[in-house]
């Protein structure tokens, strides 16, 4: 493909660990940008005989991917996060009315979790928003105290009936966590981007594949939430010098293939 083409395709991407294990595949991505960067540094003198000698710099190619979502695998690839699956604990809080029969924590049933013993705190909430912490006791609470059952039913003295309370607690359930250590380092991986373009002159499709044989993660992984706005993660992947392997016998860093 010798003639110019307008790159307006997105297609799909997938990433493999260097041992060939498929780790991630995505067909709904916002953008993929591959920016090869070739630069030199002027070094005074040298054996060239010129005032400045040009010295080639290390590889500075960058691959930028914009994804409109979050996943634990993306966290591993871009940030070197550690993914763990098992029983996790979730912090919760809710407000309710303490009736004469008590108050049953609603989140336990709503989320299908298990109440974490001794994780609860109960506060009386005044009309002006002031919070007063109550002391947990095993039984027969006074107006300054409360008691709670193993399934999350809170009771207090009759003097606290019909008062607003704030309850903070934890519940547990099977889940997945992404752990970001301060000393984390992303693992290198192989990246493939497949998409289709249209040749404006012929009107025929052109199949394109971008392959980066060895890249390491970076960029911004957005785990925030904004009202009515989806989060977008931007991965700025650094292209590394590729290893010589049976799949890449020439040790090429990146390849773009066109088939029309």
C-alpha positions in Angstrom: 0.0 0.0 0.0 2.0 2.9 -1.3 -0.7 5.6 -1.6 -1.9 7.8 1.3 -4.8 6.6 3.4 -7.0 8.4 5.9 -6.9 6.5 9.2 -10.4 6.6 10.5 -10.9 3.0 11.6 -11.0 1.8 15.2 -11.6 -1.9 15.0 -10.6 -4.1 18.0 -7.6 -4.7 20.1 -6.1 -7.6 22.0 -3.2 -8.1 24.3 -1.1 -11.1 25.1 1.5 -11.9 27.8 4.9 -12.5 26.3 4.3 -16.3 26.7 1.3 -16.1 24.4 -1.4 -16.1 27.0 -4.4 -14.0 25.9 -5.2 -11.5 28.6 -7.5 -8.9 27.1 -9.7 -8.3 24.1 -11.9 -5.3 23.4 -14.1 -4.3 20.4 -15.4 -1.0 21.7 -12.6 1.4 22.0 -12.5 5.2 21.5 -9.1 5.5 19.8 -5.7 3.9 19.2 -2.7 6.2 18.3 0.7 4.8 17.4 3.4 7.5 17.4 6.9 6.4 16.4 9.4 9.0 17.5 12.9 9.1 16.1 15.2 11.7 17.6 18.8 12.6 17.8 21.0 14.5 20.4 23.7 16.9 19.3 26.9 16.0 21.0 29.7 18.6 20.8 32.8 17.4 18.9 33.2 13.7 18.2 35.1 12.0 15.4 32.7 13.1 12.6 34.8 16.3 12.0 31.7 18.5 12.4 30.9 20.9 15.2 28.2 18.6 16.5 28.0 14.8 16.3 24.4 13.4 16.1 23.8 10.5 18.5 20.6 8.4 18.2 18.4 8.2 21.3 16.8 5.2 22.8 13.4 4.1 21.4 10.7 6.6 22.3 7.7 5.2 20.4 4.4 5.7 22.2 1.1 3.8 21.8 -2.0 5.6 23.2 -5.3 3.8 23.7 -8.5 5.4 25.0 -11.0 3.1 26.6 -14.5 4.2 27.9 -14.5 1.8 30.8 -12.5 0.1 33.6 -11.5 -3.5 34.1 -9.2 -5.3 36.4 -7.2 -6.5 33.4 -6.7 -3.0 32.2 -5.5 -2.1 35.6 -2.9 -4.9 35.4 -1.7 -3.9 31.9 -1.5 -0.2 32.4 -0.7 0.2 36.1 0.8 -3.1 37.2 -2.1 -3.7 39.6 -2.5 -7.0 41.4 -5.9 -8.6 40.9 -7.3 -10.8 43.7 -10.5 -12.7 43.8 -12.1 -13.8 47.1 -14.1 -12.4 50.1 -13.9 -8.6 50.1 -15.3 -6.1 52.6 -17.3 -3.1 51.5 -17.8 0.1 53.6 -21.4 1.2 53.9 -23.5 3.9 55.6 -27.2 4.6 55.8 -29.7 6.8 57.6 -32.9 5.7 59.2 -35.4 6.2 62.0 -34.8 4.3 65.3 -38.3 3.1 66.1 -39.5 1.5 69.4 -38.7 -2.0 67.9 -35.3 -0.9 66.6 -33.8 -0.3 63.1 -32.8 -3.1 60.8 -29.8 -2.3 58.5 -31.1 -2.4 55.0 -27.8 -2.8 53.0 -27.2 -6.3 54.2 -30.3 -7.6 52.4 -30.1 -5.2 49.5 -26.5 -6.2 48.5 -26.8 -9.9 49.5 -23.7 -9.6 51.7 -22.8 -10.7 55.2 -22.6 -8.3 58.0 -19.1 -7.9 59.4 -19.2 -8.2 63.2 -18.0 -5.2 65.2 -17.7 -3.0 62.1 -20.7 -0.9 63.1 -20.9 2.7 64.5 -24.2 4.4 65.3 -24.7 8.2 65.5 -27.8 10.2 66.5 -28.4 12.9 64.0 -29.9 16.2 65.2 -32.1 18.5 63.1 -29.1 20.7 62.4 -27.0 17.7 61.2 -24.9 17.4 64.3 -23.8 13.8 65.0 -23.6 12.2 68.4 -21.9 8.8 68.6 -23.5 6.1 70.7 -21.6 3.4 72.6 -22.1 -0.2 71.6 -23.1 -2.5 74.5 -24.1 -6.2 74.5 -27.6 -5.6 76.0 -29.9 -3.2 77.8 -28.6 0.0 76.2 -29.1 3.4 77.8 -29.9 6.6 75.9 -26.2 7.0 75.3 -25.8 3.5 74.0 -27.1 1.0 71.5 -26.9 -2.8 70.9 -27.0 -4.7 67.6 -27.8 -8.3 66.7 -25.6 -10.5 64.5 -28.0 -9.8 61.5 -27.8 -6.0 62.0 -30.9 -5.0 64.0 -30.1 -1.9 66.2 -31.9 -1.1 69.4 -31.5 1.7 72.0 -33.3 3.1 75.0 -36.9 4.3 74.6 -35.7 7.9 74.9 -34.1 7.5 71.4 -37.3 6.3 69.7 -38.2 8.1 66.5 -34.8 9.8 66.2 -32.7 9.8 63.1 -29.6 7.7 63.2 -26.6 7.3 60.9 -25.1 3.8 60.7 -21.7 3.0 59.3 -20.7 -0.6 58.9 -19.0 -3.2 56.6 -20.4 -6.1 54.7 -18.6 -8.9 53.0 -19.1 -10.9 49.8 -17.2 -12.7 47.1 -15.6 -10.1 44.8 -12.6 -8.9 42.9 -10.1 -6.3 44.0 -7.4 -4.4 42.1 -4.5 -3.6 44.4 -2.2 -0.8 43.5 1.2 -1.0 45.4 3.5 2.0 45.6 6.3 -0.1 44.2 4.2 -1.7 41.4 5.6 -2.1 37.9 3.5 -3.1 34.8 4.4 -6.3 33.0 5.4 -6.1 29.3 2.9 -7.6 26.8 2.3 -7.9 23.0 -0.4 -5.7 21.5 -2.4 -6.2 18.3 -4.8 -3.6 16.8 -7.0 -4.8 13.8 -9.2 -2.5 11.8 -10.5 -1.7 8.3 -10.1 1.4 6.2 -11.7 2.4 2.9 -9.5 3.5 0.0 -11.1 6.7 -1.2 -9.8 6.3 -4.7 -11.0 2.7 -5.3 -13.8 2.5 -2.7 -12.4 -0.8 -1.7 -11.7 -1.9 1.9 -8.1 -2.1 3.2 -7.3 -4.4 6.1 -4.8 -3.0 8.5 -3.0 -4.6 11.5 -0.8 -2.8 14.0 1.4 -5.1 16.0 3.6 -3.9 18.9 5.7 -6.9 19.9 6.7 -5.6 23.3 5.1 -2.7 25.3 4.8 -1.8 28.9 1.9 0.1 30.5 1.5 3.6 31.6 -1.0 6.5 31.4 -4.0 7.3 33.4 -6.5 4.7 34.6 -9.7 6.6 35.5 -11.6 4.9 38.4 -13.7 8.0 39.2 -17.4 8.6 38.6 -19.1 11.7 37.4 -22.8 12.3 37.1 -24.2 11.1 33.8 -20.6 11.0 32.4 -18.8 7.8 31.6 -15.2 7.4 32.8 -12.5 7.2 30.2 -9.1 5.6 30.7 -6.1 6.7 28.6 -3.2 4.2 28.3 0.1 5.7 27.2 2.1 2.5 26.5 5.8 2.6 26.0 7.1 0.6 23.1 10.2 -1.5 24.1 13.0 -3.1 22.1 11.5 -6.4 21.2 13.1 -9.8 21.9 14.1 -12.1 19.1 11.6 -14.9 19.2 10.2 -17.5 16.7 7.2 -15.2 16.3 9.5 -12.2 15.8 12.8 -13.5 14.4 14.1 -10.1 13.5 13.3 -8.5 16.8 11.1 -5.8 15.2 9.6 -3.4 17.7 6.3 -2.7 15.8 4.8 -3.5 12.4 1.9 -2.0 10.4 0.5 -4.3 7.7 -1.9 -3.3 4.9 -3.9 -5.8 2.7 -6.1 -4.4 0.0 
